[in-house]
């Protein structure tokens, strides 16, 4: 598209080449910059707003379940599990034979939960067996052809220790 004649400016013939080169360099430096800063991310502001609220709420049930062994000790953790945390009441599932022992230890458990950061005021014990942790799937065994392929791939690499380590890695990756 042609520029209309009235919008064209006349360029003086006696321009200083050094001045023109400096102007071109300044323009080159400023190219590609955004004229306006982008808006800040919502996550930045949400984190600043939620941090004080989360501090007031304390640990959630998921974090209590994850740290349960540290909070109550090995013996009680084997037989019990936290189920629910609502309104400052922590519900624990325990077998009927262990429930009186857990009831006796309730003040200590409450204190340890509070030290861990949970806002727990009372302990509710429900009799029954806690749900077992989900079983991890067993990795499949490699076929002889796959085992041979793994060994063949690492045969020409480094020394025997490196080959053994790479073969273990190859077997683990092939099982997936």
N, C-alpha and C positions, 0 to 999 in steps of 0.2 A: 504494500500500500504506500502510495506516495504521500509525503508530508506537504501540506499546503504551503505556498510560498510565503504567506504572511506570518506563519509560525516559525520559519527558519530564521536563525540569527546569523548575522554576518560575522565571520571569524576574522579578526585583524591579522594581517599578514606579518606583523612584526612581533609575534609572541615569542617569549624566551623559551628555548627548548628545555632548559633545566627546570623552569617553572612548570612546564607542561608535563615533564617526566615525574616531578614531585606530586602533581595533582593526580596523575594516573596511578602512582603508587598508593596514595591515600585512598583513592576510590577502590583499588584492588583489596586493600586491607579491610574495608568496610563491607565488601560484598558478602552475601550469604548470611549475614547476621539477621536474626529475627527483629523486626521493628518493635515488638512488644514481648515482654517476658511471658512465658507460658504460665498458666494458672498452677498454683501449688497442688500437690496431690492430696486427695481426700484422706488417704491413710495417715499422712503426717498430722493432720488436724484431729482425726478420729482417735489416734493414739493419745494425743494430749488430753482429749476430753474423757477418754475411757480409763486412763491410768488411775485417777483418784477414785473412780467408782469401783474399779476392780480391787483396789487396796482396801476399800471398806467391806467388800463382799468376802474377801479372803479366798482360801483354796476352794475349788469346786470338787465335786464327787470324783471326777476323773483323776484329778491330781491326788486325792486321798487314796484312791484305789491303787494308783501307781506307787505311792510311797507307804502303803499299808504295812509292809514288812518292817520298814524303818521305824514306824510310829509305835506299833504294838509289840514288836519282837517276833522272833522266829516261831516260837511255840504257838502263840495265839494266831499268828498269821496263817499257819498251816490249816487251821480248822475254821477260821472266820473270814468274812469278807464284808466290806462296807457296801450297802446297797443304795441308800438314798440319803441326801442331805437337803432338808427343806425346813425353813424357819428356825434354823439353829439346832434342829434335832437330827442327829446322825443315826440312821437305822443300820444295824449290823445283823447279818444272818449268821447263826451259830448252831451247831448240833445241840440237842437237849442235854447231853452229858456234860458239855463244856459251858453251857449258858450260865450256870451259877458262878463258875469261876470268872467268866467275863463280867458278870454283874458285880462281883467283888472287886474286880480291877477297874471298874468304870471310872472312878475319880482320876486314876492314873492315866487311863486312855484319853479322857477329856483333856487333861492337862497337856499331854503330849500332842494331841490334835491342835490345841490352841498354840503351842510352841511352834508347830509346823506352819501355822498361819491360817488355819481353818477357823471360821467363826462358829464353833460348836458350843451349845449350852447344855444340851441333854443328850443322853444316849438311850436309844430304843433297841432292845434285843429281840429279834424274831427267831424262834426256834425252827430249825430246819438245816439241811445241808446246803452250804453255799454252792453256787454253780461252779463246776470245774473250769479251769482255764481252757481256752480253745486248744485243741491238739494241733501240733505242727505237722504238716504233711511230710511223710518220709520221702526223701529224694529217690528217684528211680535209679536202678543200676544200669550201667552202660552195657551195650551189647559188645561181643568180642571185636566186631568190626570198628565200632566207635573207639574202643580202648586202643586198638592198633593204630587208628588214625591219629589219636592224641599223641601216642609215643612217637610216631613217625614225624609229626610236625615239629617236635622239640629235639629230635635226635642230633641235629647239627648246630645246636645253640649252646655256647659256653661250656662250663664244666658240669660234672655230674650233679652237684648240689643245685645249680641253677636249672638244669634239666628236670630234676625231680620236683622242684618248686613250680615250674611252668607246667609240668604234667598234672600236678594236683589242681592248679588253676584251670587247666583245660578240662579236666574231668568235672570239676564243679560247674563250669560254664556249660558243658554238654548235658548235664542233668536237668537243666531248666527246661 
